[in-house]
Amino acid sequence: MNMSFGLPGTGSVQIRDVTFYSGEYKLRGRLFCPHRTPTAVVVLNGATGVPARFYEKFGRWLAGTKGMACLTYDYRDFGTSVRNMPRQSSTTISDWGIYDQEAARSFAVASFPSLPLWVIGHSLGAMCLPFQRNLDQIDRVIAVASGLVHFRDHPWPYQGLARLFWFGPLPVLTMLAGYMPGRVFRVGEDLPSGVYWQWRRWCTQRGFYGSEFGKQLPFPDWTGVQAPAKFVAVSDDVMTPPETVWRLMQCYPSAPKTQLVLRPGDFGLQKLGHINVFSEKSRDAWDQIVG
């Protein structure tokens, strides 16, 4: 399906529903394109449990204001890409962060072979790039609120909520239900149990995902990303505090790196936070993210 759409202050944007495969899984997404020839193609890798529709206004803004094509998509067995309901799904968070992100990148390259390729990763969206193949395809990385977080890194009182998320009733109910019942607990969308358990392991051990190298995870290529990489932290992000973003930054030793901290007061806002940095009310911050 093709549509045209424009936000106030942007040019007209063409929107196309697309599908592509990650292994045997069909992933669904949307491609936002300016009417003129794009200057680059952006793959927007979303955060854990955040549907692709949340990023659509950012994608439209990129196309209409910056003249870039932008691909948003849902990971396997989530959002519009559901094949198996959460209880029947064997999907893990590394399936999302490695194989689905890699498939989205391959689709973008095939769709726009002559354009520079950018990867904008929100949270999970930039954590697993060193495990992926063909990293020399990438011309620029922007990691937004993406970090290696141990639950003790969270400030209080949010740390109390994180402890409940990992050690309270939620793991018990996940075991009983066969999936993470996020909607019941009002902590986001329902997730496959494999996503929750692997996510839990990463966030409750000091080495984050290091104990899984060569097991649940392939061995990483820390030097694989050599394109310029920008690491964007949000000053009031209690889920991924700035110091955890800088920790992830050390996993990109061969990339020329820049750092940016977004502060809500700089944009006339009382808060930005982890998720809403990509909401329309934070639009004034998007220029700094992309610029």
C-alpha positions as CSV (number, residue, x, y, z in Angstrom):
1,M,0.0,0.0,0.0
2,N,1.3,3.4,-1.0
3,M,0.2,6.6,0.7
4,S,1.3,10.3,0.8
5,F,1.5,12.2,4.1
6,G,3.0,15.4,5.4
7,L,3.5,16.7,8.9
8,P,3.4,20.5,9.5
9,G,6.7,21.9,8.6
10,T,7.7,19.0,6.4
11,G,7.5,18.1,2.8
12,S,5.2,15.5,1.4
13,V,6.2,11.9,2.2
14,Q,5.5,8.7,0.4
15,I,4.7,5.8,2.7
16,R,4.8,2.2,1.6
17,D,4.0,-1.0,3.6
18,V,6.8,-3.6,3.1
19,T,7.6,-7.1,4.1
20,F,10.9,-8.9,4.2
21,Y,12.3,-12.1,5.7
22,S,14.5,-12.8,8.7
23,G,15.1,-16.5,8.2
24,E,11.7,-18.1,8.0
25,Y,10.0,-15.2,9.7
26,K,8.2,-12.5,7.6
27,L,8.7,-9.1,9.1
28,R,6.4,-6.2,8.4
29,G,7.4,-2.6,8.3
30,R,6.9,0.8,6.6
31,L,9.2,2.7,4.3
32,F,9.0,6.5,4.5
33,C,10.4,8.3,1.4
34,P,10.7,11.9,0.3
35,H,9.3,12.7,-3.1
36,R,12.7,13.7,-4.3
37,T,15.7,11.3,-4.4
38,P,16.7,10.4,-0.9
39,T,20.1,11.4,0.4
40,A,20.4,8.3,2.6
41,V,18.4,5.3,3.8
42,V,17.9,4.9,7.5
43,V,17.1,1.6,9.3
44,L,15.4,2.4,12.6
45,N,15.9,-0.4,15.0
46,G,13.3,-0.1,17.8
47,A,13.5,-0.7,21.6
48,T,12.4,-3.9,23.3
49,G,8.6,-4.1,23.4
50,V,8.0,-0.8,21.5
51,P,5.8,-1.3,18.3
52,A,7.1,0.2,15.1
53,R,4.0,2.4,14.8
54,F,5.5,4.5,17.7
55,Y,8.4,5.6,15.4
56,E,6.2,6.5,12.4
57,K,6.2,10.3,13.1
58,F,10.0,10.3,13.4
59,G,10.2,8.4,10.1
60,R,7.9,10.9,8.4
61,W,10.0,13.7,9.8
62,L,13.2,12.2,8.6
63,A,11.8,11.8,5.1
64,G,9.9,15.1,4.9
65,T,12.5,17.3,6.7
66,K,15.9,15.6,6.1
67,G,15.2,14.0,2.7
68,M,16.1,10.5,4.0
69,A,14.3,7.3,3.4
70,C,13.5,5.5,6.7
71,L,12.5,1.9,7.4
72,T,10.6,1.1,10.5
73,Y,9.6,-2.4,11.3
74,D,8.4,-4.9,14.0
75,Y,10.6,-7.7,15.2
76,R,9.4,-11.3,14.8
77,D,6.4,-12.5,16.8
78,F,5.7,-8.9,17.9
79,G,3.5,-6.1,16.7
80,T,2.5,-6.4,13.0
81,S,5.1,-9.2,12.5
82,V,3.3,-11.7,14.8
83,R,3.3,-15.2,13.4
84,N,3.1,-17.1,16.7
85,M,1.3,-15.8,19.7
86,P,3.6,-15.0,22.7
87,R,2.8,-18.3,24.5
88,Q,3.8,-20.4,21.4
89,S,6.8,-18.3,20.4
90,S,10.4,-19.5,20.9
91,T,11.8,-16.1,20.0
92,T,14.6,-14.5,22.1
93,I,15.8,-11.0,22.4
94,S,19.0,-11.8,20.5
95,D,16.8,-13.0,17.6
96,W,15.5,-9.4,17.5
97,G,18.8,-7.7,18.2
98,I,20.9,-9.7,15.8
99,Y,19.0,-11.5,13.0
100,D,16.0,-9.3,12.6
101,Q,18.1,-6.1,12.6
102,E,20.5,-7.6,10.2
103,A,17.6,-8.6,7.9
104,A,16.2,-5.1,8.0
105,R,19.6,-3.7,7.0
106,S,19.9,-6.1,4.1
107,F,16.4,-5.1,2.9
108,A,17.3,-1.4,3.0
109,V,20.6,-2.0,1.1
110,A,18.7,-4.1,-1.5
111,S,16.0,-1.3,-1.8
112,F,18.5,1.6,-2.1
113,P,21.9,0.1,-3.2
114,S,23.4,3.4,-4.2
115,L,22.6,5.3,-1.0
116,P,24.6,5.7,2.2
117,L,23.1,3.4,4.9
118,W,22.5,4.8,8.4
119,V,21.4,2.8,11.4
120,I,19.5,4.6,14.2
121,G,19.1,2.3,17.1
122,H,16.9,3.0,20.1
123,S,17.8,1.0,23.2
124,L,18.1,-2.6,22.0
125,G,18.4,-1.1,18.5
126,A,22.2,-0.4,18.9
127,M,23.2,-3.0,21.6
128,C,23.8,-6.0,19.3
129,L,25.4,-4.5,16.2
130,P,28.9,-6.1,17.0
131,F,27.2,-9.6,16.7
132,Q,25.9,-8.9,13.2
133,R,27.4,-9.6,9.8
134,N,28.3,-7.2,6.9
135,L,28.9,-4.3,9.2
136,D,31.0,-2.6,6.5
137,Q,27.6,-1.8,4.8
138,I,27.0,0.9,7.5
139,D,28.0,4.5,6.8
140,R,26.7,6.0,10.1
141,V,25.4,4.7,13.5
142,I,23.3,6.8,15.9
143,A,22.7,5.0,19.2
144,V,19.9,6.6,21.2
145,A,19.4,5.7,24.9
146,S,21.2,2.5,24.2
147,G,23.4,1.1,26.9
148,L,24.6,-2.0,28.9
149,V,22.4,-1.7,32.0
150,H,22.7,-3.7,35.2
151,F,19.6,-3.2,37.5
152,R,21.8,-1.5,40.1
153,D,22.6,1.2,37.6
154,H,19.1,2.6,37.8
155,P,18.6,5.5,40.2
156,W,16.1,5.2,43.1
157,P,13.1,5.0,43.3
158,Y,13.0,3.5,39.7
159,Q,15.5,0.8,40.8
160,G,12.8,-0.5,43.1
161,L,10.5,-1.0,40.1
162,A,13.3,-2.7,38.2
163,R,13.9,-5.1,41.0
164,L,10.2,-6.0,41.0
165,F,10.4,-6.4,37.2
166,W,13.2,-8.9,37.4
167,F,12.7,-10.5,40.9
168,G,9.1,-9.9,41.9
169,P,5.9,-11.6,40.7
170,L,6.6,-11.0,37.0
171,P,9.1,-13.8,36.5
172,V,6.8,-16.2,38.4
173,L,3.8,-15.3,36.2
174,T,5.9,-15.4,33.1
175,M,6.8,-19.0,34.0
176,L,3.2,-19.9,34.6
177,A,1.7,-18.1,31.6
178,G,4.4,-19.1,29.1
179,Y,4.9,-15.4,28.1
180,M,5.6,-12.1,29.8
181,P,2.1,-10.6,30.5
182,G,3.2,-7.0,30.1
183,R,-0.3,-5.6,29.5
184,V,-1.7,-7.0,32.7
185,F,1.1,-5.4,34.7
186,R,0.9,-2.2,32.6
187,V,4.6,-2.4,31.8
188,G,4.2,-2.4,28.0
189,E,3.3,-5.1,25.5
190,D,3.1,-8.8,26.0
191,L,6.5,-10.5,25.1
192,P,7.6,-14.0,24.3
193,S,9.0,-15.7,27.4
194,G,12.4,-16.2,25.6
195,V,12.7,-12.4,25.1
196,Y,12.0,-11.8,28.8
197,W,14.3,-14.5,30.2
198,Q,17.3,-13.5,28.1
199,W,16.7,-9.8,28.7
200,R,16.5,-10.6,32.4
201,R,19.9,-12.5,32.3
202,W,21.6,-9.6,30.6
203,C,20.3,-7.0,33.1
204,T,21.0,-9.0,36.3
205,Q,24.6,-10.0,35.7
206,R,27.5,-7.6,35.7
207,G,29.0,-8.9,32.4
208,F,25.6,-8.1,30.7
209,Y,25.6,-10.5,27.7
210,G,29.3,-11.5,28.0
211,S,28.5,-15.0,29.5
212,E,26.6,-15.9,26.4
213,F,29.4,-15.4,23.8
214,G,29.7,-18.5,21.8
215,K,26.6,-20.0,23.3
216,Q,23.3,-18.2,23.0
217,L,25.2,-15.4,21.2
218,P,27.8,-15.6,18.4
219,F,31.2,-14.1,19.3
220,P,31.2,-10.4,18.7
221,D,33.3,-8.4,16.2
222,W,34.1,-5.4,18.3
223,T,36.0,-3.8,15.5
224,G,33.4,-4.5,12.8
225,V,31.7,-1.0,13.0
226,Q,34.2,1.5,11.5
227,A,31.7,4.1,10.5
228,P,31.2,7.3,12.5
229,A,29.0,6.5,15.6
230,K,27.1,9.0,17.7
231,F,26.0,8.0,21.2
232,V,23.0,9.9,22.5
233,A,22.1,9.8,26.2
234,V,19.1,11.4,27.8
235,S,19.8,13.2,31.1
236,D,16.6,12.1,32.8
237,D,16.6,8.6,31.5
238,V,16.2,6.3,34.5
239,M,16.0,3.2,32.4
240,T,19.3,3.7,30.6
241,P,21.3,6.3,32.5
242,P,24.0,8.2,30.6
243,E,26.9,6.2,32.2
244,T,25.5,3.0,30.7
245,V,25.4,4.5,27.2
246,W,29.1,5.4,27.5
247,R,29.7,1.8,28.6
248,L,28.2,0.5,25.4
249,M,30.3,3.1,23.5
250,Q,33.4,1.2,24.5
251,C,32.1,-1.8,22.4
252,Y,32.8,0.3,19.3
253,P,36.6,0.8,19.5
254,S,37.2,1.2,15.8
255,A,34.4,3.7,15.1
256,P,35.0,7.5,15.3
257,K,32.8,8.4,18.2
258,T,30.9,11.5,19.4
259,Q,28.7,11.9,22.5
260,L,25.6,13.9,23.1
261,V,23.5,14.4,26.2
262,L,19.9,15.6,25.7
263,R,18.4,17.7,28.5
264,P,14.7,18.3,28.5
265,G,15.0,21.9,29.6
266,D,17.0,22.7,26.4
267,F,13.8,22.0,24.5
268,G,11.3,23.6,26.8
269,L,10.2,20.2,28.2
270,Q,9.9,19.0,31.8
271,K,11.0,15.5,30.8
272,L,12.3,13.5,27.9
273,G,13.0,10.0,29.3
274,H,13.9,6.7,27.7
275,I,10.9,6.1,25.4
276,N,9.4,9.5,24.8
277,V,12.6,10.9,23.2
278,F,11.0,9.5,20.0
279,S,7.5,10.9,20.7
280,E,6.3,13.9,18.7
281,K,6.4,16.1,21.7
282,S,10.2,15.7,21.7
283,R,10.4,16.7,18.1
284,D,12.6,19.7,18.8
285,A,15.3,17.3,20.0
286,W,15.3,15.2,16.8
287,D,17.6,17.7,15.0
288,Q,20.3,17.2,17.6
289,I,19.9,13.4,17.4
290,V,20.3,13.3,13.6
291,G,22.6,16.3,13.1
